[in-house]
């Protein structure tokens, strides 16, 4: 087991496309580290560089204490699980699992022992004599996981391993992966574009955009204080409301008169945007205490909650999360009230968190 | 390895059941269809049947007027004449051997050169990849006959006129672009993750290609090679321009050379044509499943 250090990684393809602009990561030993971002943000390229499947243009990668820049994938002692499971189609499950061990040249008895252990861990018993095309997607992915862990590598690299599964199975496998990682205590780098996966799995999350790291933090940090407007719009469903505000008499005020508690140390003379989570707002009867007038544009009834979309004083499409018991008709005049704490505030020109 | 690409790629045990074939209109329509198909089949197959018939008729039946369709004496003399001459081996049999060598070697060369190239174009970020691929394809845009004269002049300079090597080289040159393009489609269909996984499991990139990708490509290679072989086997224009002596000449110009004397031995021409057509037919029949896979590949997206 080992931590992974990525320093000033830059990857440029021969055709001139820059996949990774600049990435620094410090992944702790035994950590489940998630790289999250939209497609084309460089997360997969970063992962493949760690695996040794891509050679970075510049920058260093260390696994444990070893500088692995010039090591081929096989010598990095890592295992990878792919989105497309990449099980060898001509081998039975048992041989798929044994394959990397035989490649290492382990004695037969030990190969069998380790395969059995991995099969037990991933509950593959009945599948051991089938070939990949006789397995369902979920089963194939379990085999792929088992093949990764059978080697007892220093780190697991997961490249969107659940994307091809259907929703229910994905939730099950998420739990399984998290449990497995906790039990084995092996460092895991997990790439996904799914924020739910990232939030539920990661000890820490790195949000990548356009080949750069926008933010690294625990799921809660990332959710509560997104480091940039990009993160604010990316995390959360529905995402944060970004409300233009200005500082007036000790308060942050929106055009519609919504007043928020300003965080300390706000810079003056700048265009500011406050990030307010939908659950930090409340739709009330019109004219309720501390509320400002607003109008319901639409309501999404999700069963366990209602997402109201309201307009308020020139600010369009403010999303508010309410319990299903509170009901307002579309187009109804309502009040809008802030109930949360100090919001995150962003500078419009730099798009970064200022306080 | 007997896995076809489709089988190997399917990710789950559940298979799509194709809907039952669409029914055509009433009975009248199907009668019409059968009639049309019969006419078409007769028109298409008659020359082939006539060739086969002529090859086993005695000479007097070949020239009989009115033509004899069924009532003739069967003989294999013409086939004997194809292979054996009074002085030992016939010139025709030598030309068949030349065809085998030229078509075989040029196909093998095109495959050996084209498959790794296709793999590289499919897997790696190559500078100006699209332009390179377009350039490769563009060599097939013009009809080959356009370059006969330049090639003839060049070959005369370097002494490749009237050599088997000359024919092998020119056929390989025509087959490599075709092989690259066709094989690139097949390689694209084999997920690169197999190689990635194998590399993480301790193999080098070439080993990964050799042990995992190549076996999955075999159906595609078979299909591509058959097409290349058919091209080389049937090629006539370059063969007749670039070769002249009997011990270099391939079968197509040799058979054509049988026609044109004061009398034409049609029985011998027909028998030689049958012998010439057989190997490709047999070969294509053996790999027909892969041929269809090769032709229809990419038509259906998964």
Interface residues (C-beta under 8 A of the other chain):
Chain A: X13 X14 X15 X48 X51 X52 X53 X72 X73 X74 X78 X79 X80 X82 X83 X84 X85 X86 X88 X89 X90 X99 X100 X103 X104 X132 X133 X134 X135 X136 X137 X140 X164
Chain B: X1 X3 X7 X8 X9 X10 X11 X12 X13 X14 X125 X126 X127 X128 X129 X191 X193 X194 X196 X197 X198 X199 X200 X201 X202 X203 X204 X212 X215 X216
